[in-house]
Structures are given as structure tokens and as C-alpha cells.
């Protein structure tokens, strides 16, 4: 079983608040938005590589291996989780731990019932509850070490007194295994929570730490580039923040967004599928409860389809999407019209198809023949 000591919630919250403040301060010093920073870094180092001979003359540290190492570092840092995602992971881990802890405590309540039934003598039952770790059950709460200890004590007590607890069909034969399984799940959840909590408090390996590492070499390189090419304006501008921002803006996704409503009433339509086909693959989004949607797309021209059950499908042909621009496209859908001629005839089950007596008599009169001629009377 786990023996690690868990950090208190208040300590984590305090550390989280301090880290968040540091992160916001750092993000404020970025040359561009976070989602554009990594392509910003790659493009900048690409310009350095294009002019590596000049950089190497200025400082021998600028080698092909050094530049490639900075690009690779940017790629690896981009894949790391952000601090906020780690905090969210710790929050979810704590919730899972509480769920598994509750499962253990519910089984502990069952075991208490089995013990009180098996040991009717008050002195013996009190001693049994103590041996099973149930005497201070109410004090367990969310103290993970105590929950862990409860599982250990309860399991040991069951193994030592299995025959007594099982008399008169008191404790089910499956209960011991059920308790062990719950204890194992709790232990796993506890270890996951400790790891997630540690990742939040120390911040090691997070994307935010990696950004600081990238900036350590990126900023001096850009300053060097501006100094080296002070008399070459065309090359010098490639190492300026303004130029690099303009370069990466083309990498920011554009797309379409807007509303889908019912044509006859203007009512927002939820669950409408908005889709395009790109290189044989479908990319889609759905409208929310307010009828709003957002579909991110690269720059290009698209046929955008709007489909919903009970609605006539609509396709907007040749819609142009510009880089880094989320264009607005509001549409109205018409209710689907069902043709009456296509509907199969419905026969009422209440109408009988059996001939009545009057029908039989009429048929007999029709079939009467006189001199070989049919008489209709």
C-alpha cells in the first residue's frame, strides 16, 4: 500500500496562486500570443540558419548543431503540458481519489454491520471493531493515510476471522475480494493524485518553464541579428518582433462562425452539423443551444454543408476563408417537406375486410342468369 504523505489542499492552492501570478507575468513578456510563440521561434531560428555564416563570424557558438538544437527544443517544449493543464489534472485526480475513498468507506460500513451481527457481546464487538480499524471511522474523512490504514486493518481482520464472519450466511463470500479491489483502486488513485499534485507545486517540465528556456537563447539571437545587419534593412527586419509577428499570423487558423436558425421563425437550431470535405476527409462542427457554431479552417475555398434532421440540407458553395480571419456565415434552414404522393396508404385496422350477409345476397342476384344473359336487379 502507499506510504507517501499527501500535501494539504491549502498548500497546493497557495502554490497554485503564486505560480499563476508568475505565469501571467511571464506571458505578458512574450513577443506574441502563446499559440503563435512556437512558430515564431522556429521562423526566427530559420532566418538565423539562412544567415549562419554571418552569425558564426560574430560568435563561434552559432553552429548548425546549435541552431538545430534550438529548433528541436522549440518543438519538444510545444508538446509539453501547460501549467494550467497540470492544475486541471490535479483537480481531476483529487476528485477521483475522493470517489475511490468513498467506495472504501461504504464497504467499511458494511463490514461494521457484519461484525456487529457476528459478535453480539458488546465487549467483543468493540474489540473487533478496533482490530478492523473501524473504531474511529468518523475521523477518517479525506485523510488519505487513514483511509489507506483502514483498508489494511479491515483486510487483515477479515482474513483472521473469516469463519466467524461467514457464519449464518452473514458476510457474503465475495465481500473480502470486493474490499481488496476497492483498496487497490484507492491506492492507485492516491498515487496518481500525489504525482499530479507534485507536478503543480514544483512545475518541473511544464511548458511555461520551457518557454523561459527558449527565450534565454532566442532574444539574444534576435538582438545579434539586428546588430549584424544594421546596414542591410531587408535582412535586418527579419529579426524584428514586428516582422516575425506578421509572419506567424498566417499560421493562425481562420475559418467560419455564425448562427443557424429556422427560416420560418428565426428560432436557433441546435445540433446542426456544419461540415467541409478536405482531401477526402470530413471536418465538422455542431451548433450549440444558441444555434452558434465555429469551424476552424486553413486559408482556402470550401463548399460548406449544413445538415440537420427534419431540415432541408443547405450547401454554401465556394466560401473563401482567409488566413487568421474567422469569417461570419449565418444561414437559415427550411423545414423538410414530405410529399404526400410518396406516403404509403394507411389501412385502418378497425375496418373489416370480411363480406357481410347483404354483400353475399347482392352477389348472388348479380350472378343469376336468364336465357344465358346476366340480369342486374
C-alpha positions in Angstrom: 0.0 0.0 0.0 1.0 3.6 -0.5 3.0 5.3 2.3 3.6 8.7 0.7 2.4 11.8 2.5 -0.1 13.9 0.7 0.1 17.7 0.5 -2.7 19.7 2.1 -5.2 21.3 -0.3 -4.4 24.8 1.2 -0.7 24.4 0.4 -1.4 23.4 -3.2 -3.9 26.3 -3.6 -1.3 28.8 -2.3 1.4 27.4 -4.6 -1.0 27.4 -7.5 -1.9 31.1 -6.9 1.8 32.1 -6.7 2.6 30.1 -9.9 -0.3 31.6 -11.7 0.9 35.0 -10.9 4.4 34.2 -12.2 2.9 32.6 -15.3 0.8 35.6 -16.2 3.8 37.9 -15.7 5.9 35.8 -18.0 3.2 35.5 -20.6 2.9 39.3 -20.6 6.6 39.4 -21.8 6.0 37.1 -24.8 6.5 38.7 -28.2 3.2 37.3 -29.4 0.2 35.2 -28.3 1.1 31.9 -26.8 -0.4 29.8 -29.6 1.9 31.7 -32.1 5.0 31.7 -30.0 6.4 28.3 -31.1 6.1 29.0 -34.9 7.5 32.5 -34.1 10.6 30.8 -32.6 11.0 28.3 -35.4 10.8 31.0 -38.1 13.3 33.2 -36.2 15.8 30.4 -35.9 15.2 29.6 -39.6 16.3 33.1 -40.6 19.4 32.6 -38.4 20.2 29.4 -40.2 19.8 31.2 -43.6 22.5 33.7 -42.5 24.6 31.4 -40.4 27.9 32.4 -41.9 27.4 36.0 -40.7 26.3 34.8 -37.2 29.3 32.4 -37.0 31.7 35.3 -37.8 30.2 37.2 -34.9 30.3 34.3 -32.4 31.6 30.8 -32.8 28.7 29.4 -30.8 26.4 29.8 -33.8 26.9 26.4 -35.4 24.5 24.3 -37.5 24.1 21.9 -34.5 23.4 24.8 -32.1 20.6 26.3 -34.4 19.0 22.9 -35.0 19.2 22.2 -31.3 17.1 25.4 -30.6 14.5 24.4 -33.2 14.3 20.9 -31.7 13.9 22.4 -28.3 11.0 24.6 -29.5 9.3 21.5 -31.0 9.7 19.5 -27.8 8.5 22.3 -25.5 5.4 22.9 -27.6 4.4 19.3 -26.8 4.6 19.7 -23.1 1.5 20.4 -20.9 0.9 23.9 -19.7 0.8 24.7 -16.0 -3.0 25.2 -16.2 -3.5 21.7 -17.7 -1.4 20.2 -14.9 -3.6 22.1 -12.3 -6.7 20.7 -14.0 -5.2 17.2 -14.0 -4.5 17.5 -10.2 -8.1 18.7 -9.6 -9.5 15.7 -11.5 -7.1 13.4 -9.7 -8.3 14.6 -6.4 -12.0 14.1 -7.4 -11.2 10.5 -8.5 -9.4 9.9 -5.2 -12.5 11.2 -3.3 -14.7 8.8 -5.3 -12.5 5.8 -4.5 -12.2 6.8 -0.9 -16.0 6.9 -0.6 -16.2 3.4 -2.1 -13.8 2.1 0.6 -15.8 3.9 3.4 -19.1 2.4 2.2 -17.6 -1.1 2.3 -16.3 -0.3 5.8 -19.8 0.4 6.9 -20.9 -3.0 5.5 -18.1 -4.7 7.4 -19.2 -2.9 10.6 -22.6 -4.4 10.2 -21.2 -7.9 9.7 -19.0 -7.6 12.8 -21.9 -6.4 15.0 -24.0 -9.3 13.8 -21.2 -11.9 14.4 -20.2 -10.5 17.8 -23.3 -9.9 19.8 -21.3 -9.3 23.0 -20.6 -5.6 23.4 -17.1 -6.0 24.7 -16.2 -8.4 21.9 -17.8 -6.3 19.2 -16.0 -3.2 20.5 -12.7 -5.0 20.4 -13.4 -6.4 16.9 -14.3 -3.0 15.5 -11.0 -1.7 16.9 -9.0 -4.5 15.3 -10.7 -3.9 12.0 -9.8 -0.2 12.1 -13.4 0.9 12.4 -13.5 2.3 16.0 -12.6 5.9 14.7 -14.3 5.6 11.3 -15.9 9.0 11.5 -12.4 10.6 11.9 -11.2 9.2 8.6 -12.8 11.9 6.3 -10.5 12.8 3.4 -7.3 11.9 5.3 -5.8 9.6 2.7 -3.3 7.9 5.0 -6.2 6.9 7.4 -8.3 5.5 4.5 -5.2 3.5 3.5 -4.7 2.3 7.0 -8.4 1.4 7.2 -8.2 -0.9 4.2 -5.1 -2.6 5.6 -6.7 -3.2 9.1 -10.0 -4.3 7.7 -8.5 -6.8 5.3 -6.3 -8.3 8.0 -9.2 -8.6 10.3 -11.4 -10.4 7.7 -8.6 -12.9 6.9 -8.1 -13.7 10.6 -11.9 -14.0 11.4 -13.3 -15.2 8.0 -15.1 -18.3 9.5 -16.8 -16.3 12.3 -17.9 -13.5 9.9 -19.3 -16.0 7.4 -21.4 -18.0 9.9 -25.2 -18.0 9.3 -24.7 -16.5 5.8 -23.7 -13.2 7.5 -20.9 -11.9 5.3 -21.1 -12.7 1.5 -18.2 -14.9 0.2 -17.5 -12.1 -2.4 -17.0 -9.4 0.2 -13.3 -9.9 1.0 -12.3 -9.7 -2.7 -14.5 -6.7 -3.1 -12.8 -4.8 -0.3 -9.3 -5.7 -1.7 -10.3 -4.5 -5.1 -11.6 -1.2 -3.7 -8.4 -0.8 -1.7 -6.3 -1.3 -4.8 -8.3 1.3 -6.8 -7.9 3.8 -3.9 -4.2 3.2 -3.7 -3.8 3.8 -7.5 -5.9 7.0 -7.3 -3.8 8.2 -4.4 -0.5 7.7 -6.2 -1.9 9.5 -9.3 -3.0 12.4 -7.1 0.3 12.7 -5.4 2.1 12.7 -8.8 -0.3 15.3 -10.3 -0.1 17.5 -7.2 3.7 17.4 -7.3 3.7 18.4 -10.9 1.7 21.5 -10.0 3.8 22.5 -7.0 7.3 22.1 -8.5 6.4 23.0 -12.1 9.2 20.8 -13.5 8.9 20.1 -17.2 5.9 22.3 -17.8 5.5 24.3 -21.0 5.9 27.5 -19.0 9.4 26.6 -17.8 10.3 25.5 -21.3 9.3 28.9 -22.7 11.7 30.6 -20.4 14.4 28.3 -21.6 13.6 29.1 -25.3 13.6 32.8 -24.6 17.1 32.6 -23.0 18.7 32.0 -26.4 16.0 33.4 -28.7 16.1 37.0 -27.6 20.0 37.4 -27.7 20.0 35.8 -31.2 17.4 38.3 -32.5 19.4 41.2 -31.0 22.6 39.8 -32.6 20.8 39.7 -36.0 19.6 43.3 -35.8 23.2 44.4 -34.9 24.9 42.3 -37.6 22.6 43.5 -40.4 22.3 47.1 -39.2 23.1 48.3 -42.8 21.1 45.7 -44.5 17.5 46.7 -43.9 15.9 43.9 -45.8 17.7 41.2 -43.8 17.6 43.1 -40.5 13.8 43.4 -40.5 13.6 39.6 -40.3 14.9 39.7 -36.8 12.4 42.2 -35.5 9.3 41.3 -33.5 7.0 43.2 -35.8 8.1 41.3 -38.9 8.0 37.9 -37.2 4.6 38.6 -35.8 3.4 39.2 -39.3 5.0 36.0 -40.5 3.3 33.8 -37.9 -0.1 35.4 -38.3 -0.5 33.3 -41.5 -0.1 30.2 -39.3 -3.1 31.1 -37.1 -6.2 29.2 -38.2 -9.1 31.1 -39.8 -12.5 29.6 -40.6 -16.2 30.4 -40.4 -18.5 31.0 -37.5 -22.1 32.2 -37.2 -25.6 31.1 -36.4 -28.1 28.6 -37.9 -31.8 29.4 -37.5 -35.2 28.1 -38.6 -36.3 30.1 -41.6 -40.0 30.3 -40.7 -39.5 31.6 -37.2 -35.9 32.6 -36.6 -35.6 30.1 -33.8 -31.9 28.9 -33.1 -31.3 25.4 -34.2 -29.2 23.1 -32.0 -27.3 20.1 -33.3 -26.9 21.2 -36.9 -23.8 19.6 -38.5 -21.6 22.1 -40.3 -19.0 20.3 -42.5 -16.5 20.5 -45.3 -14.6 17.8 -47.2 -10.8 18.3 -47.2 -8.7 15.9 -49.3 -11.3 13.3 -48.9 -11.7 13.7 -45.2 -14.7 15.2 -43.4 -14.2 18.1 -40.9 -17.2 19.2 -39.0 -18.6 21.2 -36.1 -22.1 21.4 -34.5 -24.3 24.2 -33.4 -24.8 24.8 -29.6 -28.1 25.5 -27.8 -28.0 29.1 -29.1 -27.6 27.9 -32.7 -24.0 29.1 -32.8 -21.0 27.2 -34.4 -17.3 27.7 -35.1 -15.4 25.7 -37.7 -11.6 26.3 -37.9 -10.1 26.0 -41.4 -6.9 26.9 -43.2 -6.9 29.5 -45.9 -8.7 28.3 -49.0 -12.1 27.9 -50.7 -14.7 25.5 -49.4 -18.2 24.1 -50.0 -19.8 24.3 -46.6 -22.7 22.0 -45.8 -25.4 22.5 -43.2 -27.4 19.4 -42.2 -30.0 18.6 -39.5 -32.7 16.0 -39.0 -36.0 17.3 -40.3 -34.4 20.2 -42.2 -33.6 20.6 -45.9 -29.8 20.4 -46.3 -28.0 23.6 -47.4 -24.6 23.9 -49.1 -22.8 27.3 -49.4 -20.6 26.9 -52.4 -17.2 28.5 -52.9 -16.8 30.1 -49.5 -13.4 31.8 -49.2 -11.5 31.5 -45.9 -8.6 33.9 -45.3 -5.6 33.2 -43.0 -6.2 34.2 -39.4 -9.7 35.5 -40.2 -12.8 33.9 -38.7 -15.4 35.0 -41.1 -19.1 35.1 -40.2 -21.6 33.0 -42.1 -25.2 33.0 -40.8 -27.7 30.7 -42.5 -31.4 29.7 -42.3 -32.7 26.2 -42.8 -36.1 25.3 -44.2 -38.2 22.5 -42.7 -38.1 19.3 -44.8 -41.2 18.9 -46.9 -42.6 15.4 -47.2 -44.5 14.7 -50.4 -48.0 13.3 -49.9 -47.6 11.1 -53.0 -44.7 9.3 -51.5 -46.5 8.2 -48.4 -47.8 4.7 -48.4 -51.6 4.3 -47.9 -52.6 3.5 -44.4 -55.3 1.0 -43.8 -57.3 1.4 -40.7 -57.3 -1.8 -38.6 -60.9 -1.1 -37.5 -62.3 -1.7 -41.0 -63.3 -5.4 -41.6 -62.5 -6.9 -45.0 -64.9 -9.9 -44.5 -68.1 -9.8 -46.7 -71.4 -9.1 -44.9 -74.6 -11.1 -45.5 -76.1 -8.3 -47.6 -73.0 -8.3 -49.8 -73.4 -12.1 -50.4 -77.1 -11.7 -51.3 -76.3 -8.9 -53.8 -73.5 -11.0 -55.4 -75.9 -13.9 -55.8 -78.5 -11.7 -57.6 -75.9 -10.5 -59.9 -74.9 -14.0 -60.9 -78.5 -15.1 -61.7 -78.7 -15.8 -65.4 -81.8 -15.8 -67.7 -81.5 -17.3 -71.1 -77.8 -17.0 -70.9 -77.9 -13.2 -70.1 -76.9 -11.7 -66.8 -79.7 -9.9 -65.0 -78.8 -6.9 -62.9 -81.6 -6.3 -60.5 
